[in-house]
Amino acid sequence: MSRRPVWAEVDLDNVRHNAAWLSSLVAPSRLCAVVKAFGYGHGPVRVAEAAVAGGAQWLAVATVEEAVQLRDAGITEPLLLLSEPLAGAMPDVVARDLRPTIYTSGGLEAAARAVETYGSGPLPVHIKVDTGMHRVGADPDEAVELALAAPPSIKVEGLLTHFAVADEPDNPFTGEQLHRFQQVVDKIGLPDVLLHAANSAAAIAFPATRLDLVRCGTALYGLAPAPALMRQCEPLRPAMSVKARVSYVKRVDADERISYGLRYHLDRPATIATVPIGYADGYTRALSDNHGEVLIGGKRRPIAGTVTMDQITVDCGDDRVEPGDEVVLLGRQGDEEITAWEWAQRVGTIAYEVVCTIGARVPRVYVAC
């Protein structure tokens, strides 16, 4: 069956390179590759395999379902759940040898019951401390109580927290969070516990936060965690490109208007190329009014009018363009490149969201040298 000519190209060599660079940067700390959210849009299984090949010793996901997908693919590395699972999911946690994050007494009790019913040995868990982000995590005193109340069926393998502003290198709050976390660690006093706090931004910008394990997501995919860290992230290589092929070409007269709302006005005749990708694929409608561009023939071309659900129109001026010509929406073509951060800044978001929202109907094509 013929396919719509739209695809996301994922370079596994670049993922391996990024994992190797991060592993070397944070050593002797260990790298935990975060492959939640469909591997930040890149595909979790292949990315996890590439990250491990590059030196990652742990993997992390958000949900039990994401973890099961990795286990079913034969991945055996330690697998951390970054949020506390529901009580009904704890049997799968035990059966699949997962490491749940725990931050409530109910979660601890559910984990213990699952071990007693379905397990044969202590379940390793990681206690999350809320040191100031206030999303999830036990307050410091409650975290101490949770860790010390763990029954014999539970092994407190790790203690963790998460930074709110590590992508702001001059913000002192990261240091304050680290201090609060260390106070909790000292009160708990358990030996041989894995300590982890650093995300990509902290691992790169705040060496003191690396501790025993670092949890890197966005940097694994070759994206700087923030524009302020671009220089420090120069060794990283973007892993994803989004490409398509021109599906239709039309010459349109001067004074005509293009696409829904007729907001794009031609002040001269132009060749308009239609490309079969739209906001249903993650090419956000906000690019319509924020100077969105694509690459065709090695040149930047403006989006001509409103991005629609399945298609965009592109102003190619007087240049010759043919159906089948390659279009790059994210990535490099010739000497030009459209980065995830460029795309993000045009529409007021972050590079993470750009890659995560490339839709499921855009096939991932994996390449490696």
N, C-alpha and C positions, 0 to 999 in steps of 0.2 A: 504494500500500500504506500502511495506517495505521501510525503510528509511536508508540512508547512516549513518553509526554509528559514527557521529561527532556531538558534541554539545558544547555549552557554558553554563555553570552552573552559575546562578546568585543568590547569597545568599541575600535575601531581609532583613533578620535579621541583616546582617552586614551593609547594607545600613542604616537601622533604627539606629543601634548602632552609626555609623559614624555621622549621622545627630544629634543625641542626644549629642554626645561628642562635636561636633562643636558648637551646640547651647549653651551648657554650657560654653565652652571656651570663646565665644565672647559676652556673656550676659553682659550688657543689650541690646547690639546690636542684631538685628534680623537676622536670617539666611535665605538667598535666595539660594535655591538649583538650580544649573545650570544643566539642563537636555537637552541641545542642542545636536546635532550630534547623534541622536538616543540614548540619555542618555549615551553619551561617550561609545557607543557600547553595553550598558547593556539593552536597551529598555526603552523608555521614560515614558510610562504610569505607569508601575509597580514600576519603580524607583521613580517617582514623588510621588506616593502614599506612598511608604515606607519612603521617606524623610519627608513628611508632618507628618506621624505617629511618626517620631523621633524628630519633633520639628521645622522643616522648616516652615516659615510663608509666604514666597514668593517663586516663581519659575521663572526661566529665560530660554529663548531659543534664537536662532539666527534668526529664520525666522517666518513669519506669518504662513506658512504651518505647522511648528512644533507646533506652539501655537494652531492652529485649531485642530490638532490631540488630544491634551490634553483636550481642551474644549469638543470635541465630546465624549471623554471618561468620561465626567462628573466632571472633575476637576475644581473647582471654585476659588481656591486661586488666589491672585494677580499675574499676569503673565507679566513679563517684556520682551520686545523685545530688545536684546542687540545691534542691528544695526537698522539704520533708514530704515523703509519700503519704497518701491517704492510708488509713488503717487497712482498707480492703486490698491494697496493693502490696502489703508487707509480705504475704506468702511468696509473691513473685520475686521480691527483693532477696529473700532467703534462698529460693530455688535457683536464682540466676547469679548468686554470689556477687551481689551489688553492695556498695558502701553507701548507705543512706545518710543524708544530713538530717540531724535531729535538732529541734529547738523548742519542743513542748513536752510536758510530762505525758500527755496523751500519745504523742508519737513514740516516746520511749517505751511506754507500756505496750503499744501495739507491736512494736518491733520485738519486744521480749516474748509476747504471746505467740508470735509467728515462729520464733525460734523454738519455743517449747513444743509447738504443734508439728512443725514441718522440718526443723533443723536438727543438726547433730553436734553442733559446736557453737562457740560464741560468735555472734554477728558483729563484725567491725562497723562502728558508726563514727560519724564526725559531728561534734557539737558545734553549732554556729552561734557566735556571739554578736549581738547587735552593739557595735561600738559607735553608732551615730548616724548610720544611713537610714534606719527606721523603716526598712522594707520588710524583711523577715530576720529572725534571729532572736535568741533569748537575751533579755537584759543581763548585764554582767553578773549580778548576784544569782539570778535564776540559772544562768549557765553553769556556775559553780555547783549549785545544788543538783542540776541534772547530771553533770559528770560524776559527782560523788555518789549519786543514788543509783547508778547503773547496776543491775543485778548480774549474777554470774553468767547469764546467757548473753550478755552484751559486753563487748570489748570497746572501750573508748579508744579508737585508733587515732583520731585526729581532732584538733580544735581549729576552727577557722573563723574569719571575719571577712567583710567585703568593704572596699573603700569607695567613698562617694565622690571624691574630687581628685583622684590620682592623675586624671588627665589635665589637671591644672598644676604645672610644676611648681608654681610659686605659692600655692595655697598651703598654709601650715596645718590644715585640718587633717591631712593624711598622717602627719607625725603624731597628732593628738590621738587619732584612732589607733595607731600602732601602740602608743603608750597605754591606752585603755585595755587593749587586747593583752599586752604583756602582764598587766596587773591581774587579769583573770587567769592567765596561764600560771602565774606564781601562786595564786590562791588554790588552784586545783592541785598543783604539785604532782601530777601523775608522771611517772618516768616513761621514756620511749614513746611519747605521743608526737605524731606528725603535726607540725604547726604550719598553717598556710593562710595567707592574706592577700598576696599580690595578684592582681589581674594584669593584663598586658601593659597598661600604662604604668602601674607601679613597678612591675618587673623591669621596665626599661628606664624609668626616671628616678626611682627611689630604691637603690640597692639594699638599704637596710630592711626593706619589707620582704625580701625574698625568702627568708626563713628556710623551712625544709622542702617546701613544694611551692611552685608558682602555677597559677591557672591562667593560661594564655588562650584567648579566643581570637580576637580581631587580628593580632599580630601574626598568628599562625597562617592567616589567609593573605598576608602581605600588605595589610592596611595599617597605617599609623593610627594609634588610638585617638589622636586629636591633631589638628593642624599645628599646635605648638610643639609637637614631638616629631614633626616631619624629618628634621635633620638627623635626629638620633635614630630614625627608622630607615635611613637610606639603604642599608644592606637588605632590607626585606623586598620580596618580589611578589607583586600581585598575582593571585592564582586564578582569578576569573576574568574572562572576556565575554561580552554578550554580542552576538553577531546575527545578521540576517542577510537576506538577498532582496534586491529590488524586485517587486512583483508586477509593477505597472509604471509606465512613463507617459506623460501627457504634456504637450506644449500649451500653455495658458496665456491668454492675451493680457496686456496691461489693463489696469483698472478692474480686473476681476478679483474676487475674494475667495479664500480657501477654507474648507472644513466647517464644522459646526460653529454657528454664531457668526460666520463670515468675518472674523476679526483680523485675519491676515490679508492685507491689501497689497497687491502687486502694483508698483509704480512703473514697471516695465515688463515686457513679455519674459516668461521664464519657463524652464523645464521643471515640472513638478514630478518627483518620484514618490510612488507609494511603497511603503515598507510594511509587511504584514506582522506588526507587533504593536501592542497597545497597553492600556492600563490594566487589562486583565492579565497581562504577563509581568506586571511590575514596572512597566515603563510609565511612570506616574503622569497623570494629567497635569500636574503642577508645572511640568516642563513646557507646557503650551505657552505660558505667559512669563516665563523666566529665562528666555533666551536659550532654550535647549538646542543642542547641536548633535549631529552624528557625523561620522566620517564616511565619505564615499570618494573613491579615487584618490585617497591620500589627502583630501581637503576637508576642512570643517564646513558643514552645511547646516543652515538653520532649519529648525522645525517650522513648517509653514502651517500655522493655525493650530487648532485644538487637537490634542492627542485623543484618539477615540479608543473604544474598547479593544479593537483587534488590529487597528492600522494607524500609521502616522503618514503625513505628507511632508516632503522635504523639498526646499527650494534649492535647485541646482544651477540657477542662473542660466547662462548660455552654454554650459559645459555639456558634452555628450555623455549621456547616461543610458544604460540599457537594462532591461529586465535580466535578472541574474547577477548583476553586479553586487559585490560584497558591500555590506553596510556594517560598520562597527559602532555600536551604541555605548559600549564600555570596553576600554582597552586601546590597543595601539594598531595603527594602520600607516605604514610608511614612517614618516618623521613626526606624525601627529599622534597624540594620545589623549583620550578622555578618561580621567581617573574617577574612582568612586567618590573621592572627596570633592572633586570639581562638580560632579553631578549633585552630590548632597548639598553643597553650598548654594547651588542655584535655587534649590527648593526649600532651604531652611531645615535640613535634617542632618544626619550623620552617616558616614560611610557604611557603618554596620547595617543600617536599615536598607540602604541601596541593595546590597548583595543578598540580604535575608529575604527581601520581597520579590526577587525574581521568581516568577510563578511556576507552579508545578507543571504546566503544559509546555514549558520551555525545556526541551531535553538537555541533560548534561552530557557533554562529550568529553571524555577524559583523554588527555594527551600526556606523554612522557617521552623523554629522549632515550 
